[in-house]
Amino acid sequence: MPGLLLVATPHTGRALRAAPTQHLVLNREPSSQAHNIALRFSAPGSLLLRSPPRRTLAGFVRAMAKDQDLNPANTSAYVQVLGVGADAPSSSPSVLLFFDRQRYLFNMGEGFQRYCVEHRIKLARMSALLLTRVSAATAGGLPGSLLTMADSSAGGLLAGQASMALHGPPGLSALLNAYRTFVNLKDVGLGMQELQHAQPAVANELVTITPFLLTAGEAEGAAAAGGEVSALGAGREGPTSTSDAEVTAGSTREAAGKDGEERAAKRLKPGEPGPGAVACYAAELPDIPGKFQPQKAAALGVPRGPTYGRLVRGESVLSTNGSTITPADVMDPATPGPVVLVVDCPSAAYLPALAASEDLQTFAQGGNKASKVACIVHLTPAGVLALPEYQAWAARFDPGASHILASAAGKAGQPVMRAAAGVQAKLNALDATVFPLQQSLLPSDGAGSERAIPLPGGVAGDNLLRFNLRPVAKRGLDSSEVPEALSAEAVRAELAASPAGEAIAALGPAAAVPGDHPPPCLASAGPRSLEVTFLGTGAAVPSKYRNVTGTLVDCFEAGALLVDCGEGTLGQLERSLGRAGTAALLRRLRGVWISHIHADHHVGLASVLAARAAALGADAPALTVLAPRSLRRALGAYAALEAAPCAWVDVACSVPGAADVPEASAAALARLAADLGLARLVSFRVEHCAHAYGLALEAAAGWKLVFSGDTRPCEAVRDAARGATLLVHEATFEDELAEEALAKNHCTTSEAVDTAAAAGAYRTVLTHFSQRYPKIPVIDANFQGSVGIAFDLMRINLVDLPRLPSLVPKLKLLFAEPEDAGVGDD
């Protein structure tokens, strides 16, 4: 016989009979809180009531209140600089506003996922991302994070997050439209809102975050936007250059006739994009109510009981003698809630609007909220920080407010991706030419010295610097998590003194393989003939040791070509060449070639295009981009947001024998090859996903460089690589994972080596490693003497090819100790 359900009602305790097998809840109502007490059926017809003792119940009430962040005095809150862009200045740092149960992030530049993996930052409770600008610099890390969100099984930084809000200035919807080509936004659970000036984007019991929009060149800083909230995947499309039908048609060649001519090699350049609106934010935490003083209440004749609760809730009550008692009569003064300002003034053009903003003036001296400002985080570039007009504006605020300069690292030469920089320093000890140090670690860069602070009274926004907001007793700057300085000299000295270092030294310097027969082209090659720099050698998602795919083919005076352009490619260029060197490289960049539509091969393209346009100025010519047709829609959307002129050519047009190639596309391909000094630039279909390609480059000087792209072993790669001087081949999986390689259309290490041997390639470099191999892939004992292993920022010059295989034994010694696996796989 099933048990009976009994419900004890408030005040009466009467038992009510209910249907059997249902759940039982007893409600007790002290004050306004309802608490559930579990009942358990025992023997038929009997009931066991387990009511917790008063102390346990009270503890449960307190725990529930804390869980809901009902009392701000009990919360932990701080602002933290996430220095994503400190050693890659093209990318904006991020600012994290942390609460016990919620997180708010300002800006998400490229490399954000990699940064979080490196520093073990979990943002599983991130409630909202707020952008100061709609640009590649501030949102370049968003596509990769959205992909991680869509695949919670990946265990990424946002795994398990049910939903997240995205806020940004006008143009945000157009940016997300660009992502629809390669991110299924319907699966992300993301709410999008274009900001309205001075209208709170976030308002809850924890914080109110209000944006103030600035427009360049206007004294009035307010720029009202649409503000309509919508779920991604619904609503109108932003500006594009291609219809959905064209994007999804899947054709590998241009249509014939007039329409095909119109779509071929079209210059994707905005008419007059102009500088967009910029958002500055004020995050206001609520006041902490003063402590209730029951002694005062009793002395004033306030009866005990519910009347006390009404006073605590801010209501006035009557005493026993009829006098009106206000909360101020019986409570200590409230503790004012602190205010955090996040300020971004990307150029001098925004200074008039910043200075004229009446809304921001309310937080400056003379304003009614001036005393509440605890911290101002400046995302403003160092060049603008140093301007007298900006410094005069910053001086308006209360002297007690801390100014954190997130764009100015306190220590010169300190990399943010420390694990990768440490590995680079070790590799540099093996061969300083093939493995140059990151620019930030070069002695000439003043590593470890104090960097000048461009704003008087400002504090350098070092990586992971905190400003504690609550508890009040801990309010202030906190550098306890700021990493110690990294010294390349110390890393190399430690390696030299280790058993591995001694064994490496015993092998002697790298040299040509005995019995080697270099191809004739090397006899006439010089150091400025060809150099290949690996900007990313990992697969799928970035890890702390390897970035995602990107390779620089540098023909020096003849120009340069990027082969794939995963997230963080621009930052890797800056780590390799420095900021000035990167700008010089971008000015002679002739084109970008994208192998296929998977995001790890092209998400960094928008940043590269924007940086190139900035390096060349207003009259920047369109950059040729060879890419699958489905990427064209994203390129058009990018061009609508910021100056990033490019001329798209369907990569299928570069396949020998392609039919119906538009004249404009053929001319663009011929011009690109000629600019690079190439006799031949051709693509070939490979076995991976739809519309996946490899690339072969042949120079008039005789060298031949081939990229396999992502692929299974196939005849197309073997044919294209026949007689190659250098073959760059993917080797995503170790041999024991052959079935997984087959299932995911990738190669194992042995399959890649076998392909190279069958093609007769002189040298082969393996790359695109699964991120489960954090430093070096598993190498077979019979590894051939013509093969090298790629690492991020590795440079292979044509003249160094003969000695490349001799580095492999040293690499095996250097990375003999196993490491924890990185995130992601292929």
PERA-V241504 format. One record per backbone hydrogen bond with DSSP energy under -0.5 kcal/mol. NH is the residue of the N-H (numbers start at 1). CO is the residue of the C=O. E is the energy in kcal/mol with one decimal. If there is no record, write none. Layout:
NH/CO/E
NH/CO/E
//
This chain:
5/18/-0.7
6/4/-0.6
7/16/-0.7
9/7/-0.7
9/14/-1.0
12/10/-1.8
13/9/-2.2
16/7/-0.7
18/5/-1.0
21/3/-0.7
22/19/-0.9
26/37/-0.8
27/8/-0.8
27/25/-0.5
28/26/-0.5
28/35/-0.8
33/30/-1.5
35/28/-0.9
37/26/-0.7
39/24/-0.5
40/48/-2.2
42/43/-0.5
42/46/-0.8
46/43/-2.6
48/40/-2.1
49/47/-0.6
50/38/-1.1
50/48/-0.6
51/49/-0.8
52/50/-0.6
57/53/-2.5
58/54/-2.6
59/55/-2.2
60/56/-2.2
61/57/-2.2
62/58/-2.3
63/59/-2.6
64/60/-2.5
65/61/-2.4
66/62/-2.4
67/63/-2.6
68/64/-1.8
69/66/-1.7
70/65/-2.6
72/70/-0.6
74/71/-1.9
75/72/-1.2
77/470/-2.1
78/98/-1.5
79/467/-2.4
80/96/-2.4
81/465/-2.6
82/80/-0.6
82/94/-2.7
83/81/-0.8
84/82/-2.8
86/83/-1.5
88/85/-0.8
91/88/-2.5
92/137/-2.5
94/82/-2.6
95/106/-1.7
96/80/-2.9
97/95/-0.5
97/104/-3.4
98/78/-3.0
98/96/-0.7
99/102/-2.4
100/76/-0.6
103/125/-1.5
104/97/-2.2
105/128/-2.3
106/95/-2.7
107/105/-0.6
107/130/-1.6
108/138/-3.5
109/92/-0.7
112/109/-1.2
115/111/-2.6
116/112/-2.4
117/113/-2.3
118/114/-2.4
119/115/-2.4
120/116/-0.6
120/117/-0.7
121/116/-2.0
122/120/-0.6
123/121/-0.5
123/157/-1.1
126/123/-1.9
127/103/-2.9
128/103/-1.1
129/165/-2.6
130/105/-3.2
131/129/-0.5
131/167/-2.7
135/133/-1.0
139/135/-1.9
140/136/-1.3
141/108/-2.8
142/108/-0.5
142/139/-1.8
143/139/-0.5
145/141/-1.6
146/142/-2.8
147/143/-2.2
148/144/-1.9
149/145/-2.5
150/146/-2.2
151/147/-0.9
151/148/-0.6
154/151/-2.1
155/152/-1.6
159/156/-1.7
161/158/-2.1
162/160/-0.5
164/189/-1.7
165/127/-2.4
166/191/-3.2
167/129/-2.9
168/193/-1.5
172/169/-1.3
175/171/-1.9
176/172/-2.2
177/173/-1.8
178/174/-1.4
179/175/-1.1
180/176/-1.0
180/177/-0.6
181/178/-0.9
182/179/-1.6
183/179/-2.0
185/183/-1.6
187/184/-1.7
188/185/-1.2
189/185/-0.6
191/164/-2.4
192/230/-2.5
193/166/-2.6
194/228/-0.6
195/168/-2.9
198/211/-2.5
199/196/-1.8
200/198/-0.5
201/209/-2.7
202/209/-1.5
204/207/-1.8
208/284/-1.9
209/202/-2.4
210/208/-0.6
210/282/-2.5
211/199/-0.6
212/280/-3.0
214/278/-3.3
217/349/-3.0
218/215/-1.5
221/219/-0.7
230/192/-2.0
232/190/-1.6
234/231/-1.4
247/243/-1.9
248/244/-2.5
249/245/-0.9
261/257/-2.1
262/258/-2.2
263/259/-1.9
264/260/-1.4
266/263/-0.9
268/266/-0.7
268/646/-3.3
269/267/-1.2
278/214/-2.5
279/132/-3.1
280/212/-2.2
280/278/-0.5
281/342/-2.5
282/210/-2.3
283/340/-3.3
284/208/-3.1
284/282/-0.7
285/283/-0.6
285/338/-2.6
286/206/-0.6
288/335/-2.9
289/287/-0.6
293/330/-3.1
294/292/-0.7
297/293/-1.8
298/294/-2.7
299/295/-2.3
300/296/-1.7
301/298/-1.4
302/297/-2.8
303/301/-0.6
308/305/-1.6
309/305/-0.9
310/306/-1.8
311/307/-1.7
312/308/-2.1
313/309/-1.8
314/311/-1.6
315/310/-2.8
317/325/-2.4
319/323/-2.8
320/301/-2.3
322/319/-1.7
325/317/-3.5
325/323/-0.5
326/324/-0.5
329/326/-1.6
330/326/-0.6
330/327/-1.2
331/327/-1.2
332/291/-2.3
335/288/-2.8
336/334/-0.6
339/372/-2.1
340/283/-2.5
341/375/-2.3
342/281/-2.7
343/341/-0.6
343/377/-2.7
350/347/-1.7
351/348/-1.4
354/350/-2.3
355/351/-2.9
356/352/-1.8
357/353/-0.7
357/354/-0.8
358/356/-0.6
361/357/-1.3
362/358/-0.9
362/359/-0.8
363/360/-1.6
364/361/-1.2
365/396/-2.8
367/364/-2.7
369/362/-2.4
370/367/-1.2
372/369/-1.1
373/369/-0.7
373/370/-1.0
374/339/-2.3
374/372/-0.6
375/339/-1.4
376/402/-3.2
377/341/-3.3
378/376/-0.7
378/404/-3.4
379/343/-3.5
379/377/-0.7
380/343/-0.7
384/381/-0.7
385/381/-2.4
386/382/-1.7
387/384/-1.5
391/387/-2.3
392/388/-2.4
393/389/-1.7
394/390/-2.6
395/391/-1.6
396/393/-1.6
397/394/-1.3
401/398/-2.2
402/374/-2.2
403/457/-0.5
404/376/-2.8
404/402/-0.6
405/403/-0.6
405/459/-3.1
406/378/-1.4
406/404/-1.1
407/378/-0.8
408/405/-1.7
412/410/-0.6
412/449/-2.5
414/411/-0.9
415/413/-0.7
418/416/-1.9
420/544/-0.5
421/417/-2.1
422/418/-2.7
423/419/-2.2
424/420/-2.5
425/421/-2.0
426/422/-1.8
427/423/-2.8
428/424/-2.3
429/425/-1.0
429/426/-0.7
430/426/-0.7
430/427/-1.1
431/427/-2.0
435/431/-2.3
439/575/-3.2
441/438/-1.7
442/439/-1.2
445/442/-2.0
446/443/-1.9
447/442/-0.6
448/412/-2.5
449/446/-2.2
451/410/-2.1
454/452/-0.6
456/454/-0.5
458/455/-2.5
459/403/-3.2
461/405/-2.5
461/408/-0.8
462/460/-2.1
464/81/-2.4
465/462/-2.2
466/478/-2.4
467/79/-2.6
468/476/-2.9
469/77/-2.7
470/77/-2.2
474/471/-1.6
475/472/-1.6
476/468/-1.8
478/466/-2.5
482/479/-1.2
487/485/-0.5
488/486/-0.5
491/487/-2.0
492/488/-2.5
493/489/-2.4
494/490/-2.3
495/491/-2.1
496/492/-2.6
497/493/-1.6
498/495/-1.4
501/495/-0.6
502/498/-2.2
503/499/-2.3
504/500/-2.4
505/501/-2.4
506/502/-1.7
507/503/-0.7
507/504/-1.1
508/505/-1.3
513/802/-1.1
516/513/-1.7
522/519/-1.7
523/520/-1.3
524/520/-0.7
529/526/-1.7
530/526/-0.5
531/554/-1.7
532/796/-2.6
533/531/-0.5
533/552/-2.4
534/794/-2.5
535/533/-0.7
535/550/-2.1
536/550/-1.6
538/547/-2.8
539/769/-1.9
541/539/-2.2
543/546/-2.9
548/567/-0.5
549/538/-0.5
550/536/-1.3
551/563/-1.3
551/564/-0.8
552/533/-3.0
553/551/-0.6
553/561/-3.2
554/531/-2.9
554/552/-0.7
555/553/-0.7
555/559/-2.4
558/555/-1.9
559/556/-2.4
560/588/-1.4
561/553/-2.5
562/591/-2.1
563/551/-3.1
563/561/-0.5
564/562/-0.7
564/593/-3.4
565/601/-3.1
566/549/-3.3
569/566/-1.8
572/568/-2.3
573/569/-2.1
574/570/-2.0
575/571/-2.1
576/572/-2.1
577/573/-3.4
578/574/-1.8
581/577/-0.6
582/578/-2.2
583/579/-2.2
584/580/-2.2
585/581/-2.2
586/582/-2.8
587/583/-1.6
588/584/-0.8
588/585/-0.9
589/586/-0.9
590/560/-3.1
591/560/-0.9
592/624/-2.1
593/562/-3.1
594/626/-3.1
601/598/-2.1
602/599/-1.6
603/599/-2.0
604/565/-1.9
605/602/-2.1
606/603/-0.5
608/604/-1.7
609/605/-2.7
610/606/-2.3
611/607/-2.6
612/608/-2.5
613/609/-2.2
614/610/-2.1
615/611/-2.1
616/612/-2.1
617/613/-1.8
620/617/-1.5
623/645/-1.5
624/590/-0.9
625/647/-2.5
626/592/-2.8
626/624/-0.5
627/625/-0.7
627/649/-1.9
631/628/-1.9
632/629/-1.4
635/631/-2.0
636/632/-2.3
637/633/-1.9
638/634/-2.6
639/635/-2.3
640/636/-1.1
641/637/-0.6
641/638/-1.6
642/638/-1.8
646/268/-1.2
647/623/-2.9
648/266/-1.6
648/646/-0.6
649/625/-2.6
651/627/-1.6
653/650/-2.2
654/651/-1.7
655/652/-1.4
656/683/-0.6
658/655/-2.1
662/660/-0.5
666/662/-2.3
667/663/-2.4
668/664/-2.1
669/665/-2.4
670/666/-2.2
671/667/-2.3
672/668/-2.2
673/669/-2.3
674/670/-2.2
675/671/-2.6
676/672/-1.7
677/674/-1.3
678/673/-3.0
679/698/-2.4
680/698/-1.9
682/696/-2.2
683/654/-1.9
684/694/-1.7
686/692/-2.0
688/686/-1.1
688/689/-0.7
692/689/-0.8
693/595/-1.4
694/684/-2.9
695/707/-2.2
696/682/-2.7
697/705/-3.2
698/680/-2.5
699/703/-2.7
700/677/-1.4
702/699/-1.8
705/697/-2.9
706/726/-2.3
707/695/-3.2
708/728/-2.6
712/687/-1.4
718/714/-1.7
719/715/-2.8
720/716/-2.3
721/717/-2.5
722/719/-1.0
723/759/-2.0
724/721/-2.5
725/704/-1.6
726/704/-2.0
727/763/-2.6
728/706/-3.2
728/726/-0.5
729/727/-0.7
729/765/-2.2
730/709/-0.6
731/767/-2.6
733/747/-2.1
737/734/-1.9
738/735/-1.1
741/737/-2.3
742/738/-2.2
743/739/-2.4
744/740/-2.0
745/742/-0.8
746/741/-2.8
749/733/-1.3
752/748/-2.1
753/749/-2.2
754/750/-2.8
755/751/-2.0
756/752/-2.1
757/753/-2.3
758/754/-2.6
759/755/-1.9
760/756/-1.0
761/756/-2.0
762/724/-3.0
763/725/-0.9
764/786/-2.1
765/727/-2.6
766/788/-2.4
767/729/-1.9
769/537/-2.6
770/732/-1.9
771/825/-1.3
773/770/-2.0
774/772/-0.8
783/780/-1.6
787/784/-1.2
788/764/-3.0
790/766/-2.4
793/534/-3.9
794/791/-1.9
795/434/-2.8
796/532/-3.1
797/795/-0.6
798/530/-2.4
800/797/-1.7
801/797/-0.5
801/798/-1.0
803/800/-0.7
804/800/-0.6
804/801/-1.3
806/803/-0.6
807/804/-1.7
808/805/-1.5
810/806/-0.5
811/807/-2.2
812/808/-2.3
813/809/-1.6
814/810/-2.6
815/811/-2.2
816/813/-1.2
822/771/-1.3
//
